[in-house]
């Protein structure tokens, strides 16, 4: 079996205090390692390490005050923490100051060896409210001997193109740090299930806890079934994802019936997609 043991920490930062937030985060990661020694990957909510405030307390200038370079001192600390704990880390996202001075909402993945293996800039910022610059490339990364994961951030999940492209790139699980404080959270949960079912992947959508967010984080399986859902407060979702289930569902269908990826591989090249100026191109490994 190809299994990935995950811990999704639905928590909150210390508002506008970067150092206190770092200490809180690092303490939680160490506690995860000690409490759940089988866990391999720890995930935090969107903008956790940026110490962002709840929506109506936010300051427009904080984005630039909290922005860091990648790599830089903050990612150095993350790399050291990963080496110390032996965990894969997806520490939510942070404000990244790019070389051109623009600020992105960026998620990074750190390996247990303390290396940055993936950097993803949020392609669909929550506009008009979020003022970071959008990225332009979808990102996946390999967990050696286990499988492949894709990164998405919050509002990315509202665009079907995100999950479809990550699945096309080979992702078997989509890790989606989120910071949602509004009542459209219900729609995000609908999207998480739909993205999982239509692409036959796991979706780990981790929101911040109250008062930073409204919680209700979910882990959804490749058949669109919610394995776990949190409440509004602080808690940890620990699960062991069977990535071979992705292969099973894509081979035999959701509920043993529906096989959208197999059908795309069979007929996709003949489907014109004028919105994208082309047509579907099957991955070599997806051909029946």
N, C-alpha and C positions, 0 to 999 in steps of 0.2 A: 504493500500500500504506500502511496505517496501522500503523506499527511503533513499538514502545516498547523502547528499549535499557535493560536493567536490570543492576544489579550488586548482588548479595546478599552481604554481607560476614559470613561465619560467623566470629565473633570472640568475645572475652571482655572484660569490664570490668576495671578495677583495683579489686579488692574494697574496698568502703567508702572509696574515695578519689574523690570527685566531680570534683575538679579534674584529677587525673591521668587519670581516665577520659575527661573532656572532651578533653584534649590528645591522647589516643590516638585517640579517635573523629575529631576534626578532622583529624589527620594522615592517617588512613586515607581520609577523603573527598577530601582534596587529592591523595593518591597515586592514587586512582581517576581523578580528572580528568586527571592527567598521564599515567597509564598507558593508560587506555581513553578517549580523547577523544570517542568516539562515544556513550558512556553518557549517558543522560538522567536516570535515577532511581537513587538509592542507598538501600539498605535496611539497617538494623541490627537485631540481635535484641531481643527483649522486655527491658525494664528495663535496657538497656545503659547509658544515661546516669544511671540511678539507682545504678549501681555495686553492684548486688545481689550477694550472696555465693552460692556453691553451697549446695544445699538443707540439708545438715547443719551448715553453718557460719553459717546465717542467724540474725540477731538480730531479735526481734519488734519492737523499738523503732526499727529502722532505717527502716522504712516512713515513719514520721512525721519522722524526722530528715532524710531525703532528699527529702521532698515539696516541690514548688514550685508556684507559681501559674502559670496559663496564661491570658493571656500574662504574661510576667515576664522576669527577667534571663536565664534559660536559653533561652527561646524567642527572645529578642533575639539571643543569640549564634548560635542556629541560623539565624535569618533573615539575619544578616550573612554566615554561612558559605555559605548558598545563593546569595546575591548574588555573593559572591566567586568561587564555582566555577561558577555558572550551572546548577546541578543541582537537580532535584526531590529533596527529602530526606524519607524516612520513617525517622526515627532510632530505630527500635524503639518503646519506650514508656517512660514515666516515671511516677513517683508524683506525682499532681496533688492539691494541697490546694484543695478547692473553697471557695466563699465561706461555706458552712455548717460548715466545719471538717472535713468528711469527706474521706477520701483515696481517690482512684480510681487505677486502672491505666489510663493514658491514652496513646493514640497520636496524634501530630500529623503533618500533612503540610505541608511548606513548599515554596512555589513558587520557581522560579529568580529571581523578582523580590523574594524575601525576604518573602513574605506567608504567614501561616497560613491555609491554604485548607480545612483539615479538622481537626476534633478529635473523637476517638472514645474513649469510656470503655468499657472491657471489660465486656460484658454478663454473661458467664459466668466470674467468677473461679473458680479451681481450689479449690473448697471441699471439705473444711473446712480446707485448709492455707493458702489465700491469704485475707488478711483485708481486702482493699480492698473498698470499696462498689461494687456493680454499677451500671453505666450502664443506660440504658433506651431508647436510640435507635441504630439502625443508621445508618452513615454511608458515603456515597460522595462522590467528587469527580471533577471533569472535568480532563483534560489537554487543553487546547485544540488542536484539529486532529488529535488522536490517538484519544481515547476516554475511557471512564469506568472508574475503579477503585473498589474497596470496601476498607474496613479491617476486619480481624478480629485478635484477639490470642489466640494459643496455644489454651487450652481451649475458646474459642468454636467451634473447628472440630469439636468433638465433638458439637455440636448441629446437626442438619440445617437447622434454622430459620435459622441464621446465613447460610450460603451461599445458601439459597433466597431469603431476603429481599434480600440484596445483589444477586443476579442480577435479582430482580424490580425493584429500583431502577435497573437498567441497567448494573451492573458487568460489565465484560468480563474483568477480572483482579481477583483477591482477593489483597491483600497482607497476610500473616499473620505478624508477628514472634512468635517463640516462645522460651520459656525452659524446656526440659524436660530434667531430669536423671535421669529414671527410665525403667524398661524398658518402660513403656507407650508409648514413642516409636514402637514398631512399629505400634500401633493408630492413632496420629496420622498415620502415613504412609498407612495404609489409608483413613482419613477424607479426607486431602488428595486422593487419587485419586478417591474416591467423590464428594466435593463437586464436583470439576472435571467429572467425567463426567455426573453427574445434572443439573448446572446449565449444562453446556457453557460453562465459563469457564476461564481460566488460574487456577492457584493457585500463589502463591509463598509457600512456608512456610519461613521462615528461623529455624533454631534457633541457640542459642549453641554455641560450641565447647567441647571439654573443657578445663578441668574445670568451667566454669560450667554447661555442658549436655553432652548426648551427641551434638551435631551432627546429621549425616544430613539436612541441609536439602534441600529438593526444589523443583524447578520442574515443574509438571504442566500439560499442554496441555488444550484443551477436549474432547479425546476420552479423557481419563484416562490418557494415556501420560506416563510420567516422562521429561522431556527431560534433566534433570540431577539427580544426587544426590551430595551431599558425603559425605566420610568423617567421622570424629569430631573431627579437629583443625581448626586455623584454615585457611580457604581462602576464595576468592571465586568465586561463580557468576556469570558474565557471560553474558547471553543477549539476543537480540533477538526480542521477542514480536510475532508478526503478528496484530494484533487483527482483521484481516479474516477470520482463520481462525475466529473465533467466529461471524461471520455465515455463513461457509460451512458450519460444522458444524451450526448451528441450522437452516439451510436444507435441507441434504442428508443430515444425520444423522451421528452418530458411526460411523466405518467405512462411511459412506455408507448407513447403515441406520436407526439409532435417532434419533428426533426428539421427545424429551420436552417441550421447550418449546413446540413447535408443537402437540402434543397437549393440553397444559395450556391453551393459548390457545383451542383449539376446544371443549373440554369442561369446563374448569375451573369455570365459573360454575354448573354443575349438580351439582358435587360438594360435598356437605355436609361441613363440617369442625367437628364438635361440640367438639373439643378447643380450638378457637380461637373458638367462638361465631359462626361465619359460614361463608363459602365463599371459594373462590379468586376473586380479581378480576384479570382480565388487564390488563396495561399497554396503553394505546391502541396503541402501536407493535407490540405482540405479536399483535394480531389478524390471522389469515390473510386 
